[in-house]
C-alpha cells in the first residue's frame, strides 16, 4: 500500500477498520434516491507512535476505534449523499480533525452495482500538514 511508505508516516502506527458494512442513502440516479444501498467502508488512520504508545495500557492513551465508527455514523446521519467522492472527502476531513491523526485513507465501495464485478468505489488518502 502506497500510504505505508509515505515519508511523513515513518513514525506512525496504522489503525484500521475493514469492510464496515452500512446501509446508506447514496446515489445520483432517481432509483438510488428511493432507498438505501449497501456500502463497504475502509479506513486507515496513521497516528504518531508518540501519540499512540500506551504507557499504562489505558484506552485514553490511544485513538479509540469507536471514533472511526462514530465519525462515519455522524456523516451518514446528515442525510442523502449523491457521490461516493463526497462521502470519502467528508469522512477524511472529519478524521483529520482529530488532534492525534496525522494521515487518513478512506475507501468506499458499492458491491451491488454491477453483476460482473466485485464493487465500484473511491479511495482518498490525505496527510495533515505538519507546518
Long-range contacts (C-beta under 8 A, 24 or more apart in sequence): 1-44, 1-105, 2-125, 3-44, 3-46, 3-103, 3-105, 3-125, 6-103, 6-127, 8-102, 8-103, 8-127, 8-130, 9-46, 9-102, 9-103, 9-127, 11-48, 11-49, 11-50, 12-46, 12-47, 12-48, 12-49, 12-102, 12-103, 13-46, 13-47, 13-49, 13-52, 13-53, 14-44, 14-45, 14-46, 14-47, 15-44, 15-45, 15-47, 15-52, 15-63, 15-65, 15-68, 16-42, 16-43, 16-44, 16-45, 17-41, 17-42, 17-43, 17-65, 17-68, 17-69, 18-42, 20-69, 20-72, 22-72, 22-76, 24-76, 24-81, 24-87, 25-79, 25-80, 25-81, 26-80, 26-81, 26-82, 26-83, 26-84, 26-87, 26-110, 27-82, 28-82, 28-83, 33-80, 37-110, 37-112, 38-110, 38-111, 38-112, 39-84, 39-87, 39-108, 39-109, 39-110, 40-108, 40-109, 40-111, 40-119, 40-121, 41-72, 41-91, 41-106, 41-107, 41-108, 41-109, 42-105, 42-106, 42-107, 42-108, 42-109, 43-68, 43-72, 43-91, 43-95, 43-104, 43-105, 43-106, 44-104, 44-105, 44-106, 45-95, 45-98, 45-101, 45-103, 45-104, 46-101, 46-102, 46-103, 46-104, 46-127, 47-100, 47-101, 47-102, 48-100, 48-102, 51-100, 52-100, 63-98, 63-100, 63-101, 67-98, 68-95, 71-95, 84-108, 84-110, 84-121, 84-122, 85-122, 85-124, 87-122, 88-122, 88-123, 88-124, 89-124, 92-124, 92-126, 96-126, 96-128, 101-128, 102-127, 102-128, 102-130, 103-127, 103-128
